[in-house]
Amino acid sequence: MGPEDRRQKPWYGEGLPYLRVGPLPGHLIVIEGTDGVGRSTQIELLRPWLELEGHAVSNTGWTRSPLLADTINEAKAGHELTVTTFSLLYAADFADRLEHQILPALHAGSIVLADRYMYTAFARNRVMGADPAWTRQVFGFALVPDLVLYLEIDVEHLVPRVLEGKGMDYWESGMHLALGTDIFDSFVRYQRRLIAEYNALGREFGFVTIDARRPVDAIQSDLRTHVAMYLASARRRRRPQPEKALGRSRA
C-alpha cells in the first residue's frame, strides 16, 4: 500500500461526527448536470467500461437511499414541500447513502459513480431562494469527490431532449416557484437559472466540463478520457519511489 492509499479524503465541512473513517483507497467520481441532460445514460455506459478495465464499481444516485427514497417521493407527490423541508429530506438521504453505500465502497477500493452530489442541492436551493451559507452548512458532512464531471448544456438544447424523453414534470419545471404561465414556460425559466448556478459552481469547485450538446457517444468518449487520465494520475501518486521504498534519499 503506497502513501496515498493511507490518506484521508477531505470533508467539505465537518464530516459525519459520529462516524470514524479510516483509509479510503477507492475513488469517488461524480457526474453532475441539470435535469434531463443524460447523466444516468452516461453512467450506464461508464460502469461496464470501467469493469472491463478491471475496476470494481458501485453506483449511487440522488434520492436513492432505501431509508428516505419513498418518503421523498411521497412528499414530492403532494407538491407542498418548502425549501427547508426539501433540503433536510435530501440531506438525510445523502447522509444515509454516504454512510451505508459510498464510504463502504471506498473502503473496499471501489470506484463510486455518483449521479449528482451536494452541488445539486447548492444549485437548486439557491434558485429556490434558500440562504446559500445555510445550505452549505447542512451538507457539510459531504466527502469531497476525487473528480467531478459536469455535463454542461443550454436550455435551447435541453428542451428538445426532455420533450423526446420522459417529458416535463412538476418539480423539474420549477412549478413550485410559479415562474411561468404554463409548465413549458416555467421549465425554461427554471432550468436557465439552474444551469447558471451549475456553471458558477463549476468555476468555484473546478469541475471538468463536458459539452453535453453533442451525441451520447461523443460525450461518453470525453468522459472515458477524463476518467482514464484521473485514474492514471492516481496510480502514479500512489506508486512509491524506489529510493523512498528502500529508505534512501536522493543525492
C-alpha positions in Angstrom: 0.0 0.0 0.0 1.5 3.3 -1.1 1.4 6.6 0.9 -1.6 7.9 -0.9 -3.6 4.8 -0.1 -3.4 5.8 3.6 -4.6 9.3 3.1 -7.8 10.6 4.5 -10.1 12.2 1.8 -11.1 15.7 2.9 -14.6 16.5 4.1 -16.4 19.5 2.6 -17.2 20.7 6.2 -17.2 18.8 9.5 -17.9 15.4 8.1 -20.0 12.8 9.9 -19.1 13.5 13.6 -20.4 10.1 14.8 -18.5 8.1 12.3 -14.9 7.1 12.5 -13.5 6.9 8.9 -10.3 5.0 8.1 -8.3 4.8 4.8 -10.4 5.3 1.7 -8.4 3.9 -1.2 -11.3 4.0 -3.6 -12.3 6.8 -6.0 -15.4 9.0 -5.8 -16.3 10.2 -9.2 -19.4 12.5 -9.6 -21.4 13.2 -12.7 -23.3 16.5 -12.3 -25.7 18.4 -14.5 -29.2 19.6 -14.7 -32.4 17.6 -15.2 -32.7 15.6 -18.4 -29.1 16.2 -19.5 -28.3 12.5 -19.7 -26.3 11.7 -16.5 -27.9 8.3 -16.0 -27.3 7.2 -19.6 -23.7 8.2 -19.4 -23.2 6.3 -16.0 -24.8 3.2 -17.5 -22.2 3.3 -20.3 -19.3 4.2 -18.0 -19.8 1.4 -15.5 -19.3 -1.6 -17.8 -16.3 0.1 -19.4 -14.6 0.5 -16.0 -15.4 -3.1 -15.1 -13.8 -4.3 -18.3 -10.8 -2.3 -17.3 -10.6 -4.3 -14.1 -12.2 -1.9 -11.6 -14.9 -2.7 -9.0 -17.6 -0.2 -9.5 -20.5 1.0 -7.3 -23.3 3.3 -8.3 -25.3 5.8 -6.1 -27.8 8.4 -7.1 -29.7 11.3 -5.7 -32.7 10.3 -3.5 -31.9 6.6 -3.8 -31.4 5.8 -0.1 -33.6 2.9 0.9 -34.3 4.8 4.1 -35.6 8.0 2.5 -36.5 7.4 -1.2 -40.2 6.5 -0.6 -40.6 9.4 1.9 -39.2 11.9 -0.6 -41.3 10.6 -3.5 -44.5 10.8 -1.3 -43.6 14.3 -0.2 -43.0 15.5 -3.7 -46.2 14.0 -4.9 -48.1 16.4 -2.5 -46.5 19.4 -4.2 -46.3 21.2 -0.8 -42.6 20.9 0.1 -40.9 24.1 1.4 -37.3 24.7 0.6 -36.3 23.9 4.1 -38.2 20.6 4.2 -36.9 19.8 0.7 -33.3 20.4 1.8 -33.5 18.4 5.0 -35.0 15.4 3.3 -32.4 15.4 0.6 -29.6 15.9 3.2 -30.9 12.9 5.2 -31.0 10.8 2.0 -27.5 11.9 1.2 -26.1 11.2 4.7 -27.6 7.7 4.6 -26.1 6.9 1.3 -22.8 8.3 2.3 -22.6 6.2 5.4 -24.0 2.9 4.0 -23.1 3.0 0.3 -20.3 5.4 -0.6 -17.9 5.1 2.3 -18.0 1.2 2.5 -17.4 1.1 -1.3 -14.4 3.5 -1.0 -13.1 1.5 2.0 -13.1 -1.6 -0.3 -11.2 0.2 -3.0 -14.1 0.5 -5.5 -14.8 3.3 -7.9 -18.1 5.0 -6.8 -20.0 6.7 -9.6 -22.4 9.2 -8.1 -25.3 10.5 -10.2 -25.5 14.1 -8.7 -23.9 15.2 -5.5 -24.1 18.0 -3.0 -23.7 20.5 -5.8 -27.2 19.7 -7.0 -28.5 20.9 -3.6 -26.4 24.0 -3.8 -27.8 24.9 -7.2 -31.5 24.1 -6.5 -31.6 25.7 -3.1 -30.1 28.9 -4.5 -32.7 29.1 -7.2 -35.5 28.3 -4.7 -34.3 31.2 -2.5 -32.6 29.4 0.4 -29.6 31.0 2.1 -26.5 29.6 0.3 -24.5 29.6 3.5 -27.2 27.6 5.3 -27.4 25.0 2.5 -23.6 24.5 2.5 -23.6 24.1 6.3 -26.4 21.5 6.1 -24.4 19.5 3.5 -21.1 20.0 5.4 -20.8 16.3 6.1 -20.1 15.5 2.5 -16.9 13.9 1.3 -15.1 15.9 -1.3 -15.1 14.0 -4.6 -11.9 13.0 -6.4 -13.4 14.0 -9.8 -16.5 16.0 -10.8 -17.5 15.7 -14.4 -20.1 18.3 -15.3 -22.4 17.8 -18.3 -23.0 21.3 -19.5 -25.9 22.2 -21.7 -28.0 25.2 -22.6 -31.8 25.5 -22.4 -32.1 25.5 -26.2 -30.5 22.1 -26.5 -32.1 20.8 -23.3 -35.8 21.4 -24.2 -36.0 19.0 -27.2 -34.0 16.4 -25.4 -36.5 16.4 -22.4 -39.5 16.5 -24.7 -38.3 13.5 -26.6 -37.6 11.7 -23.4 -39.6 11.5 -20.2 -41.2 14.9 -20.7 -41.5 17.8 -18.2 -42.6 17.1 -14.6 -43.7 19.4 -11.9 -40.5 19.8 -9.9 -38.0 19.8 -12.8 -40.1 22.5 -14.3 -40.0 24.7 -11.2 -43.8 24.8 -11.0 -43.4 25.1 -7.2 -41.9 28.5 -7.8 -44.6 29.9 -10.1 -42.1 31.1 -12.6 -44.3 30.9 -15.7 -47.8 30.8 -17.1 -47.5 27.1 -18.0 -45.2 24.1 -17.5 -43.2 24.8 -20.6 -42.6 28.4 -19.8 -41.8 27.5 -16.2 -39.3 24.8 -17.3 -37.4 27.2 -19.5 -37.1 29.8 -16.8 -36.3 27.4 -14.0 -33.7 25.4 -16.0 -32.0 28.6 -17.2 -31.5 29.7 -13.6 -30.3 26.2 -12.6 -27.8 26.0 -15.4 -26.4 29.4 -14.5 -25.9 28.2 -10.9 -24.2 24.9 -12.1 -21.9 27.0 -14.3 -20.9 29.2 -11.3 -20.4 26.1 -9.2 -18.2 24.6 -11.9 -15.9 27.6 -11.8 -15.8 27.6 -8.0 -15.1 23.9 -7.5 -13.1 23.2 -10.6 -15.5 20.8 -12.4 -14.3 19.1 -15.5 -16.8 20.5 -18.1 -18.1 18.2 -20.8 -20.1 19.7 -23.7 -23.4 17.8 -23.4 -25.0 19.3 -26.5 -23.3 16.6 -28.6 -24.4 12.9 -29.3 -24.2 10.4 -26.5 -21.2 8.6 -27.9 -19.1 11.8 -28.2 -20.0 12.7 -24.6 -19.1 9.2 -23.4 -15.7 9.3 -25.2 -14.8 12.5 -23.4 -15.9 11.1 -20.0 -13.8 8.0 -20.5 -10.8 10.1 -21.5 -11.0 12.2 -18.3 -11.7 9.2 -16.1 -8.7 7.4 -17.5 -6.5 10.4 -17.1 -7.6 10.8 -13.5 -7.0 7.1 -12.7 -3.6 7.1 -14.3 -2.6 10.1 -12.3 -3.9 8.5 -9.1 -1.8 5.4 -9.8 1.3 7.5 -10.3 0.7 9.3 -7.0 0.2 6.0 -5.1 3.3 4.3 -6.5 6.2 4.7 -4.0 9.5 6.0 -5.4 12.3 3.3 -5.4 14.6 5.5 -3.3 11.9 6.0 -0.7 10.9 2.4 -0.7 14.5 1.4 0.1 14.8 4.1 2.7 17.4 6.1 0.7 17.4 9.8 0.0 18.3 11.3 -3.3 21.8 12.7 -3.7 
